[in-house]
Amino acid sequence: MTDNEQFWRAIVTGDEGVMRRERRRHRRIPGAPRCKTCLVPLGGPAAPLVRLVLKRRPSSMNPNYCDTCDRFVRTHPGGAEVEISMLFADVRGSTALAEQMPPTEFSRLMNRFYDCANRIVIDSDGLVDKLVGDEVVALYVPAVGFDHARKAVEAAGDLLRATADLVPVGAGVHTGVAYVGSVGSDSTVADFTALGDAVNVTARLASLAGPGEALISEAASTASGSELADLERRELAVRGRGAPLAVRVLRA
């Protein structure tokens, strides 16, 4: 293992303690939106104080980060293979919804979904990887708690309940080894994200979930320690896998 891999492993697993300390400190400060990784508020009434005292402001390169985290991600390319949990969720039938209402009204509806998903992910110690199109992608890394699988499963249930009267949502939760770190190139903006087969499996589970359902892989179910044994069990054919994937079906 290279020094860079050891460095990223320490960050993502919490051995350095940096991510955990900063997120706990910053989440107590009111405001929105927040930096994707450290949770420092980039807007709201406390934003001027954050700029003055913490010396942090929105990054000019990537609005999802504060300037400190953006600089760190851009100057420390690389990552490490770590077991994490992931939550993918998207709005079912968003194309049909968009056809039934004016663009501005549809935009407001999707923003309400984003706001709801963002709050639930942050409150459950997840990292919002992406809010794009009709989908939210969240990562639960060991740095914010070694019970990351349980937090991802509970967040999926909370999201289904919170959006039940807003939009139809399907979700997938999986636990597995992914490459986590700063990903990008000289021609693109670096981003803190996860890559690998485990990420693809989670995305596939979310795509197969029906409205009001979260498909929880056996790996996530076992790692979470949650009482899911009584839930419906399905075996799904997942593209790229020779054997069916067993899941538990969590409903709102």
HUDA-V740693 format. One record per helix or strand. SS is the DSSP state (H for helix, E for strand). FROM is the first residue (numbers start at 1). TO is the last residue. If there is no record, write none. Layout:
((SS,FROM,TO) (SS,FROM,TO))
This chain:
((H,3,13) (H,18,26) (E,34,34) (E,41,41) (H,47,54) (E,58,58) (E,66,66) (H,67,75) (E,78,91) (H,94,100) (H,103,123) (E,127,132) (E,135,140) (H,142,144) (H,148,163) (E,169,183) (E,191,195) (H,197,208) (E,213,217) (H,218,224) (E,232,236) (E,245,251))
